[in-house]
């Protein structure tokens, strides 16, 4: 079987690419700008092209057909409309990566299934994902476009540490604060529930849907089985570092007010601040072997070891660092005034 991935080297898709590279039943092609060509396995074919250049893509794919096309970098309706035009006649399946953040906020229930309503007034990213899903499912209902929707939650790989509150350069600055014995901000009281998924585990669920006709016209959420509080997540990171966790709890609403440059309303109120427990029984009917093979206490060590060995993963964020200190100092001063 032949598959084409749009992207293929990101946090979610890189593990799927590596998995399929070892599977003789699949011939895998990637179409991207080639920025991470050194990470692509030798037996994976790469087309270096801007997916937004439709004429160039059509020329590059002339005469080719696919059993599955996977879209990993589509965030807006115009992008999936482009994909529909490009692939409607040359693929038997189109898998779209949506987001579990699209589920209803505020949540009606902490138990999440694929039947949970989609509505997120707090985060434009999620609303765009919902709109993409609606367009694709309309094409499925009206024309039989062979779409499968996949909704991941918080998926991480060896190149970053999953956190709730961080700056624009990712998680390293928070990890560095831990290592330096400084306080780190945790949203709310840290007791809301959350799932974390290592990308290799996610890949096992995703690949089970590829080429599976029972997945056509359906949506599936794929997450790890472990459920944590955010306090447990941060404590696990501190334990892996061998340092004391100095947690500083601040409500999501106050973080939103004090950090307008960081879109905490979307990432927290619209996502991570809400307790969720994902019911993965639907995808496990098609992927019965899906389970958490890399629990977080092991995954975080894999990530820390990789990050500490690769300087390019350690992106300093002095602006966010100063912001954390300023916010904590301001709150402490306010406490003293009462």
Buried (B, 14 or more C-beta within 10 A) or exposed (E): BBBBBBBBBBBBBBBBBBBBBEEEEBBBBBBBEBEBEEEBBEEBEBBEBEBEEEEEBEEBBEEEEBBBBBBBBBBBBEBBBBBBEBBBEBBBBBBBBBBBBBBBBEBEEEEBEBEBEBBBEBBBBBBBBBBBBEBBBEBBEEEEBBBBBBBBBBBBBBBBBBBBBBBEBBBBBBBBBBBEEBBBBBBBEBEBBBBBBBBBBBBBBBBBBBBBEEBBBBBBBBBBBBBBBBBBBBBBBBBBBEBEBBBBEBBBBBBBEBBEEBBBBBBBBBBBBBBBEBBBEBBBEBBEEBEBEBBBEEBBBBBBEBBEEEEEBBBEBEEBBEBBEEBBEEBEEEEEEE
